[in-house]
């Protein structure tokens, strides 16, 4: 499998410095600062990118697991919320909540939830983030 890459540059100290993050593909570059990460300033931050990666990975994994179970999803939309908080004096990603809305003809909610949980557990980004205390999932089926 191919190796993917990204780059980050930080200039200055933590509080007054600034930086940029970019994807190796060239499809994204964004500025970030202390305020965009630990406060509510405009701009991106590593947690936002982790959320995007997790939402994208889960959507693909869930679609794949649905198809393997004989269901063809019309759409899977995933929203991720990444919580960064102080734990034992260190900023820590404590929770990731995935909210999924999907249209999957012919599936009942019990089977839908079962497959969603499996995809949450086994998508590569979930597996990479296994040290996060809680990865939550709220999956809604739209028929």
matplotlib code that plots the C-alpha trace (Angstrom):
import matplotlib.pyplot as plt

x = [0.0, 1.2, 2.7, 0.8, 2.5, 1.8, 3.9, 3.8, 6.0, 5.9, 7.7, 8.1, 7.1, 3.9, 1.6, 2.8, 4.0, 2.2, 2.5, 1.1, 0.0, -0.3, -1.1, 1.4, -1.2, -1.2, -5.0, -4.9, -2.8, -3.9, -2.6, -2.7, -1.9, -2.2, -5.5, -6.9, -6.0, -6.7, -9.2, -12.0, -10.0, -10.6, -8.2, -7.5, -5.8, -4.5, -7.6, -9.8, -7.7, -7.9, -11.6, -11.7, -9.5, -11.6, -14.9, -13.6, -12.1, -15.2, -17.6, -15.5, -15.2, -18.9, -19.9, -17.6, -18.9, -22.5, -21.7, -20.0, -23.2, -25.3, -26.5, -25.7, -25.6, -27.0, -25.1, -23.1, -22.4, -20.2, -19.5, -16.7, -16.2, -12.8, -12.5, -9.2, -9.0, -6.4, -5.9, -3.2, -1.8, -1.4, -3.6, -5.2, -7.7, -10.2, -13.2, -14.1, -17.8, -18.8, -22.4, -23.4, -26.5, -26.9, -29.4, -29.3, -32.2, -33.5, -31.6, -33.2, -31.8, -30.4, -28.3, -27.4, -26.1, -24.2, -22.4, -21.7, -20.1, -17.9, -16.8, -16.1, -13.9, -12.0, -11.5, -7.8, -8.1, -10.1, -7.4, -4.7, -6.5, -7.2, -5.4, -8.3, -10.3, -13.7, -14.7, -18.5, -20.8, -24.4, -25.6, -29.0, -30.6, -32.7, -34.9]
y = [0.0, 3.5, 5.8, 9.0, 12.2, 15.6, 18.5, 21.0, 24.1, 26.0, 29.3, 30.9, 29.9, 28.1, 31.0, 33.7, 31.4, 30.3, 27.6, 25.9, 22.3, 20.8, 17.5, 15.8, 15.7, 19.5, 19.6, 21.3, 23.9, 25.7, 28.1, 27.3, 29.1, 28.5, 30.3, 28.1, 25.1, 25.9, 28.8, 29.5, 31.6, 31.1, 28.7, 25.0, 22.8, 19.2, 18.0, 19.2, 17.3, 14.2, 14.6, 14.9, 11.9, 9.8, 10.9, 10.1, 6.7, 5.6, 6.6, 4.4, 1.5, 1.6, 1.6, -1.3, -3.3, -2.6, -3.9, -7.0, -7.7, -7.3, -3.8, -1.0, 2.4, 5.3, 7.7, 7.8, 11.2, 11.4, 14.3, 14.1, 16.0, 15.8, 16.9, 18.2, 18.7, 18.9, 15.5, 15.1, 18.5, 17.6, 18.5, 15.2, 14.1, 12.5, 11.8, 11.5, 11.5, 10.3, 11.2, 9.2, 9.7, 7.1, 6.0, 2.2, 0.5, -2.8, -2.8, -2.8, -0.6, -3.5, -4.7, -1.1, -0.5, -3.8, -3.0, 0.6, -0.5, -3.0, -0.2, 2.1, -0.5, -1.6, 1.5, 2.2, 5.6, 4.2, 1.6, 4.2, 6.3, 3.4, 5.2, 7.8, 7.1, 7.2, 7.1, 7.6, 6.7, 8.0, 6.3, 7.2, 5.2, 7.1, 4.8]
z = [0.0, -0.7, 2.0, 2.5, 3.8, 5.3, 6.4, 9.2, 9.8, 13.1, 13.7, 17.1, 20.6, 21.5, 22.4, 19.9, 17.1, 14.0, 11.5, 8.4, 7.8, 4.3, 2.7, 0.5, -2.3, -2.4, -2.0, 1.4, 3.2, 6.3, 8.9, 12.6, 15.8, 19.6, 19.4, 16.6, 18.5, 22.2, 21.8, 19.2, 16.7, 13.0, 11.3, 11.4, 13.9, 14.1, 15.8, 13.0, 10.5, 12.7, 12.7, 8.9, 8.5, 10.9, 9.3, 5.8, 6.8, 8.7, 5.8, 3.5, 5.9, 6.7, 3.0, 2.5, 5.4, 4.3, 0.8, 2.1, 4.1, 0.9, 1.4, -1.1, 0.6, -1.3, 0.9, 4.1, 5.7, 8.8, 11.1, 13.6, 16.8, 18.4, 22.1, 23.3, 27.0, 29.8, 31.4, 34.1, 33.1, 29.4, 26.4, 25.4, 22.7, 25.0, 22.9, 19.2, 18.4, 15.0, 13.9, 10.9, 8.6, 6.0, 3.4, 3.0, 1.4, 2.8, 6.1, 9.6, 12.3, 14.4, 11.5, 10.6, 14.1, 14.2, 11.0, 12.0, 15.3, 13.4, 11.0, 13.9, 15.5, 12.4, 10.2, 9.9, 11.6, 14.5, 14.9, 14.8, 17.4, 19.7, 22.6, 22.6, 25.7, 23.9, 20.3, 20.2, 17.4, 16.7, 13.5, 11.9, 9.1, 6.6, 4.5]

ax = plt.figure().add_subplot(projection="3d")
ax.plot(x, y, z, "-o")
ax.set_aspect("equal")
plt.show()
